[in-house]
Amino acid sequence: MQGEGLRSQTGYRWRPGFYGGKPAVASPNHLARQSKVSEPNKVWVADITYIRTYEGWLYLAVVLDLFSCQVIGWSMKPRMFGDLAIDALLMAVWRRKPQQQVMIHSDQGRPIQ
């Protein structure tokens, strides 16, 4: 990176404010911190993060198989709408084609203060 004159973006932080909408309804935590899984396609975990780029923010949704910790689905978009997570989950289903019921665990997200 140094040879190419590249460096990371720094100096941004979360800004407090009201973003509207209804408060999230907490779902029960069926996983309960049990990270040991006996077979693939039994438990998947999902999360969304954002990356600051030169052109603006890029939102990334990822789905992991907890058995192998492999990325099995992902989606990137310039805006964080519901289809971001759905597209990542659909990719995971399309790639893995699970034959039994799969538990999907995701945090409910909150801004870091």
C-alpha positions as CSV (number, residue, x, y, z in Angstrom):
1,M,0.0,0.0,0.0
2,Q,2.8,2.4,0.9
3,G,4.5,1.8,-2.5
4,E,1.3,2.7,-4.3
5,G,0.6,5.7,-2.1
6,L,-2.5,4.2,-0.6
7,R,-3.7,4.8,2.9
8,S,-6.9,4.1,5.0
9,Q,-9.6,6.7,5.5
10,T,-9.5,7.9,9.1
11,G,-11.2,10.6,11.3
12,Y,-14.8,9.7,11.0
13,R,-17.1,8.7,13.9
14,W,-20.7,8.1,14.7
15,R,-22.8,11.2,15.1
16,P,-25.8,11.1,17.5
17,G,-29.2,11.9,16.1
18,F,-32.8,10.7,15.7
19,Y,-33.2,8.3,12.7
20,G,-36.9,7.7,13.2
21,G,-38.9,4.5,12.7
22,K,-40.4,2.1,15.2
23,P,-38.2,0.6,17.9
24,A,-36.9,-2.9,17.1
25,V,-38.8,-5.8,18.7
26,A,-36.2,-8.1,20.4
27,S,-36.4,-11.7,19.3
28,P,-35.4,-14.5,21.6
29,N,-31.8,-15.7,21.4
30,H,-32.1,-19.3,20.5
31,L,-28.3,-19.7,19.8
32,A,-27.4,-18.6,23.4
33,R,-23.6,-18.3,22.6
34,Q,-23.3,-22.0,21.6
35,S,-20.7,-21.6,18.9
36,K,-19.9,-25.4,18.6
37,V,-21.9,-26.8,15.7
38,S,-21.8,-30.5,14.8
39,E,-22.5,-30.3,11.0
40,P,-22.7,-27.8,8.2
41,N,-25.9,-26.0,7.3
42,K,-27.2,-26.2,10.8
43,V,-26.5,-22.6,12.1
44,W,-25.8,-19.6,9.9
45,V,-24.8,-16.2,11.3
46,A,-25.3,-12.9,9.6
47,D,-24.1,-9.3,10.0
48,I,-24.0,-6.0,8.2
49,T,-21.1,-3.5,8.2
50,Y,-20.2,-0.4,6.4
51,I,-17.0,0.6,4.7
52,R,-15.9,4.2,3.9
53,T,-14.6,4.5,0.4
54,Y,-13.4,7.4,-1.8
55,E,-16.8,7.4,-3.5
56,G,-18.9,7.2,-0.2
57,W,-20.2,4.5,2.1
58,L,-20.4,0.9,1.0
59,Y,-22.7,-1.4,3.0
60,L,-21.8,-5.1,3.2
61,A,-24.0,-7.9,4.4
62,V,-22.3,-11.3,5.1
63,V,-23.7,-14.8,6.0
64,L,-21.3,-17.4,7.6
65,D,-21.8,-21.1,8.2
66,L,-21.0,-21.4,11.9
67,F,-19.7,-25.0,11.4
68,S,-16.8,-24.0,9.0
69,C,-16.8,-20.2,9.5
70,Q,-16.9,-19.8,5.7
71,V,-18.6,-16.9,4.0
72,I,-21.5,-18.5,2.1
73,G,-23.4,-15.4,1.1
74,W,-22.7,-11.7,0.7
75,S,-24.2,-8.5,-0.8
76,M,-22.8,-5.0,-1.3
77,K,-24.9,-1.9,-2.0
78,P,-24.4,1.9,-1.7
79,R,-27.5,2.1,0.5
80,M,-28.7,0.1,3.5
81,F,-32.1,-1.2,2.7
82,G,-33.8,-4.5,3.5
83,D,-32.8,-6.1,0.2
84,L,-29.1,-5.9,1.3
85,A,-29.6,-8.6,3.9
86,I,-32.1,-10.6,1.9
87,D,-29.7,-10.8,-1.1
88,A,-26.9,-12.1,1.1
89,L,-29.3,-14.7,2.6
90,L,-30.6,-15.7,-0.8
91,M,-27.0,-16.2,-2.1
92,A,-26.3,-18.5,0.9
93,V,-29.4,-20.6,0.2
94,W,-28.7,-20.8,-3.5
95,R,-25.0,-21.8,-2.9
96,R,-25.7,-24.3,-0.1
97,K,-29.2,-25.6,-0.9
98,P,-29.9,-26.8,2.7
99,Q,-32.0,-30.0,3.0
100,Q,-33.0,-29.4,6.6
101,Q,-34.1,-26.5,8.7
102,V,-31.4,-23.9,9.3
103,M,-31.1,-21.5,12.3
104,I,-30.1,-18.0,11.2
105,H,-28.7,-15.8,13.9
106,S,-28.1,-12.1,13.6
107,D,-27.6,-9.3,16.1
108,Q,-30.2,-6.6,16.1
109,G,-27.7,-3.9,15.7
110,R,-27.3,-0.6,17.5
111,P,-25.0,2.3,16.8
112,I,-21.7,2.3,18.8
113,Q,-21.5,5.3,21.1
